[in-house]
Amino acid sequence: MKNRFVVTITDINGSKQYNVHQYMKQILLYIILLIVVVFFFSFISIKLLLKEVKQIETRRVLMQQEYQKINEKNEKLQALVDEKTEELVKVSDKIEDLESIVGLSSRVVEDSKDLSLSERVDLASITGAQKAFVMQLIPNGAPLRDSYRVTSEWGTRLNPVLQRSQLHTGMDFGVPIGTPVYASADGVAYFVNNGYNGGYGIMLRLNHSYGFNTFYAHLNRIVVNPGDFVKRGQLIAYSGNTGRSTGPHLHYEIRYLGQDLNPRPFVEWTMRDYTKIFEKEKNIKWQSLLTMINQLVEIRETPALLRKEQK
């Protein structure tokens, strides 16, 4: 009886006794101990797995943040590439302008430092016809006829992408997509492109007389072809929101021999305020330019040439 023990079970019907072998007792204890051990290790494993899942989630969040930083860096790098592309376009324009002015007449009148610019220009000798001829050839007025608002002026501003100061080389007009755009002077369509164009989007460049160029960017559609001659006030395109643009608008630039000019004085230039631009824009030798244009007008108005045109 050493290896046995008695289990007594009592109920309403009486008591019953069962003899259980001692080894069975040990087996039951081992089973219970095994269950406890399995439960304990299962609990520990679940805790470790939950901790690992939390670490994985933390790494996922960090990777997302890193991915966002990489995207922001890529956007800044793309903006830098666009900026360099624009600079290359400007350099190309300067080379072309230098080539175009080779062989110009050497009859250039030096500006007198003792006189104001308006005094140096002999306005008394300029007739109404001559003024109209000048304003037909040199960009003036807004390239829009509908109402608009100026959303960004020419000059240094904070680049919204690069977050640093940068020269804004044109003037932005806030207008809805599809607003008609008109040529600001007689010229020829030189660059007509529907690509990205370094952030300019769909862009049109007109070449005008005497080294002037105008640029119309972020367009929706262009209605002239390369090589087309256009008159001042002629429909050339429709405004849009293409390229690197934060909203529908027309980006308008004026360049003279490759140099960016502030479009504001030219946009405000009218026959009534004919002389104001000579004081506001001092990067142009107006005296020699107007002298040359006036001589062309005089030649054009000679009786022999008029009779030839009438035939």
C-alpha positions in Angstrom: 0.0 0.0 0.0 3.0 2.2 -0.1 2.5 3.2 -3.7 -1.2 3.8 -3.4 -3.4 6.4 -1.8 -7.2 6.4 -1.3 -9.5 9.0 -2.8 -12.9 9.2 -1.0 -15.9 10.7 -2.8 -19.0 11.4 -0.7 -22.5 12.2 -2.0 -26.1 11.6 -1.0 -25.9 8.0 -1.9 -23.0 7.5 0.5 -19.2 7.4 0.2 -17.0 5.7 -2.2 -13.4 5.0 -2.0 -11.0 4.7 -4.8 -7.4 3.5 -4.6 -5.1 5.5 -6.8 -1.6 4.3 -7.6 1.2 6.7 -6.4 2.6 6.9 -10.0 -0.7 8.3 -11.3 -0.4 11.0 -8.8 3.0 12.0 -10.0 1.8 11.9 -13.6 -1.1 14.2 -12.8 1.3 16.6 -11.1 3.6 16.6 -14.1 0.7 17.3 -16.4 -0.4 20.2 -14.3 3.1 21.5 -14.1 3.5 21.2 -17.9 0.3 23.1 -18.4 1.5 25.9 -16.1 4.9 26.0 -17.9 3.2 26.1 -21.3 0.9 28.9 -20.1 3.8 30.8 -18.7 6.0 30.6 -21.8 2.9 31.4 -24.0 2.3 34.5 -22.0 6.0 35.5 -22.2 6.0 34.8 -26.0 2.9 36.9 -26.5 4.4 39.8 -24.6 7.6 39.6 -26.7 5.6 39.4 -29.9 3.5 42.5 -28.9 6.8 44.3 -28.1 8.2 43.3 -31.5 5.0 44.5 -33.3 5.3 47.8 -31.5 8.9 48.2 -32.6 7.9 47.3 -36.2 5.2 50.0 -36.1 7.6 52.5 -34.7 10.1 51.7 -37.5 7.3 52.0 -40.0 6.4 55.5 -38.8 10.1 56.5 -38.9 10.4 55.1 -42.4 7.4 57.1 -43.5 8.9 60.3 -42.0 12.2 59.6 -43.8 10.3 58.9 -47.0 8.5 62.3 -46.6 11.9 64.0 -46.0 13.3 62.4 -49.1 10.3 63.5 -51.2 10.8 67.1 -49.9 14.4 66.9 -50.8 13.5 65.6 -54.3 11.1 68.5 -54.8 13.8 71.0 -53.8 16.3 69.4 -56.1 13.7 69.5 -58.9 13.2 73.1 -58.2 16.9 73.7 -58.4 17.0 71.8 -61.7 14.2 74.0 -63.0 16.1 77.1 -61.8 19.2 76.1 -63.6 17.2 75.3 -66.7 15.8 78.8 -66.7 19.3 80.2 -66.3 20.4 78.1 -69.3 17.5 79.6 -71.3 18.6 83.1 -70.3 22.2 82.4 -71.3 21.0 81.1 -74.7 18.9 84.2 -75.1 21.9 86.4 -74.4 24.1 84.6 -76.9 21.4 84.9 -79.6 20.9 88.6 -78.8 24.6 89.3 -79.0 24.7 87.6 -82.3 21.7 89.6 -83.5 23.3 93.0 -82.6 26.6 92.3 -84.3 27.0 94.9 -87.1 24.5 97.4 -85.8 25.2 101.0 -86.7 28.0 102.5 -84.7 26.2 105.9 -84.7 25.4 105.7 -80.9 24.8 108.9 -79.0 26.4 108.9 -75.5 24.1 109.8 -72.7 24.8 113.1 -71.0 25.2 112.8 -67.3 24.3 116.4 -66.7 20.8 116.0 -68.1 17.8 113.9 -67.0 16.8 111.1 -69.3 13.5 112.9 -70.3 15.6 116.0 -71.1 18.0 114.0 -73.2 15.1 112.7 -75.4 13.9 115.4 -77.6 10.2 114.8 -77.1 9.2 118.1 -78.9 10.3 116.6 -82.2 8.4 113.4 -81.8 5.0 113.5 -83.6 1.9 111.5 -82.8 2.6 109.2 -85.7 6.2 108.6 -84.4 4.9 107.8 -80.9 2.4 105.3 -82.3 5.1 103.7 -84.4 7.4 103.4 -81.3 4.6 101.8 -79.3 3.8 99.4 -82.1 7.3 98.0 -82.0 8.2 98.1 -78.2 6.1 96.1 -75.7 3.5 98.2 -73.9 0.3 97.7 -72.1 -1.0 94.6 -70.4 -1.2 91.4 -72.5 -4.8 91.0 -71.3 -8.1 92.8 -72.0 -10.3 91.2 -69.3 -10.1 92.3 -65.7 -7.2 90.8 -63.8 -5.3 91.2 -60.5 -1.5 91.2 -60.2 -0.6 88.3 -57.9 3.2 88.8 -58.0 5.4 91.6 -59.0 8.8 91.5 -60.6 11.7 91.5 -58.1 13.1 89.5 -55.2 10.6 87.3 -53.3 10.6 84.2 -51.1 10.5 81.0 -53.3 7.6 78.9 -51.9 9.5 75.7 -52.7 13.1 76.5 -51.9 12.2 78.7 -49.0 14.9 81.3 -49.9 15.0 84.7 -51.6 15.0 84.5 -55.4 14.4 87.0 -58.2 11.0 86.7 -59.8 11.8 87.6 -63.4 8.3 88.5 -64.5 4.9 89.8 -63.5 2.0 87.4 -62.6 -1.6 88.2 -63.6 -4.3 86.2 -61.7 -6.9 85.2 -64.3 -9.1 82.2 -64.9 -7.9 79.4 -67.2 -8.8 80.1 -70.8 -8.4 83.9 -70.6 -7.3 85.4 -74.0 -3.7 86.6 -74.1 -2.6 89.2 -76.7 0.7 90.3 -78.1 2.0 93.5 -76.5 4.0 94.6 -79.6 4.6 93.5 -83.2 6.9 90.5 -83.4 7.5 87.0 -84.5 6.7 83.8 -82.6 10.1 82.4 -81.9 9.6 79.7 -79.2 6.4 77.8 -79.0 6.6 74.8 -76.7 4.0 72.6 -74.9 6.4 71.0 -72.5 7.4 71.5 -68.9 10.1 74.2 -69.9 11.8 74.3 -66.6 8.6 75.0 -64.7 7.2 77.6 -67.2 4.8 75.0 -68.6 3.3 75.7 -72.0 5.2 78.8 -73.0 5.4 81.3 -75.9 8.2 83.7 -76.7 7.9 86.6 -79.1 10.9 88.3 -80.6 10.4 92.0 -81.2 12.4 94.7 -82.8 15.6 96.2 -81.3 16.4 93.4 -78.9 13.1 93.1 -77.0 11.5 89.7 -76.2 8.3 88.9 -74.3 7.5 85.6 -72.6 4.1 84.2 -71.8 4.1 81.2 -69.5 1.9 78.7 -67.7 -0.5 78.8 -70.7 -3.3 76.5 -71.5 -3.1 76.7 -75.3 -1.1 78.6 -78.0 -2.8 79.7 -81.2 0.3 80.8 -83.2 3.0 78.7 -84.8 6.8 79.2 -84.8 7.7 81.8 -87.4 4.3 83.5 -87.5 4.4 87.3 -87.6 2.0 88.9 -85.1 0.7 92.4 -84.7 0.3 94.2 -81.4 -3.1 93.3 -79.9 -3.3 90.0 -81.8 -4.6 86.9 -80.0 -1.7 84.6 -79.4 -2.7 82.2 -76.6 -5.0 81.4 -73.7 -3.9 81.5 -70.0 -3.7 78.3 -68.0 -2.1 76.6 -65.0 0.7 74.4 -66.5 4.2 73.9 -65.3 5.3 74.8 -61.7 2.3 76.9 -60.8 0.3 77.4 -57.6 -2.8 78.5 -59.4 -4.3 79.8 -62.7 -2.4 82.8 -63.8 -0.3 84.4 -66.7 3.4 84.8 -66.1 4.6 87.7 -68.3 8.2 88.7 -68.9 10.0 91.4 -70.8 13.7 91.0 -71.7 16.0 93.4 -73.4 19.2 91.9 -74.9 18.7 89.0 -72.5 18.3 91.2 -69.4 15.1 90.9 -67.4 13.2 94.1 -67.1 10.4 95.1 -64.7 7.2 94.7 -66.8 5.3 97.2 -64.6 6.5 100.4 -66.4 5.8 98.8 -69.7 2.3 97.6 -68.7 1.5 101.2 -67.5 3.0 102.8 -70.6 0.3 104.6 -72.7 0.2 107.4 -75.2 -1.0 109.7 -72.5 1.9 108.8 -70.2 4.4 108.5 -73.0 7.4 110.1 -71.3 7.1 108.3 -67.9 8.8 105.1 -69.0 12.0 107.0 -69.9 12.5 107.9 -66.2 11.3 104.6 -64.8 13.3 102.2 -67.1 17.0 103.3 -67.3 18.5 100.1 -68.6 17.7 101.2 -72.2 19.4 104.0 -74.1 16.2 105.5 -75.2 17.8 108.5 -77.0 19.7 106.4 -79.6 16.7 104.0 -79.9 14.2 106.7 -80.5 16.5 108.5 -82.9 16.8 105.4 -85.0 13.0 104.7 -85.0 12.3 108.3 -85.9 14.6 108.1 -88.8 12.8 105.0 -90.0 9.5 106.9 -89.7 10.9 109.8 -91.7 12.1 107.5 -94.4 8.7 105.7 -94.4 6.9 109.1 -94.8 9.0 110.3 -97.8 6.8 111.2 -100.9 8.6 108.6 -103.1 8.0 105.8 -100.7 4.4 106.8 -100.1 3.7 106.8 -103.8 5.2 103.4 -104.1 3.1 102.0 -101.3 -0.1 103.6 -102.8 0.6 101.7 -106.1 
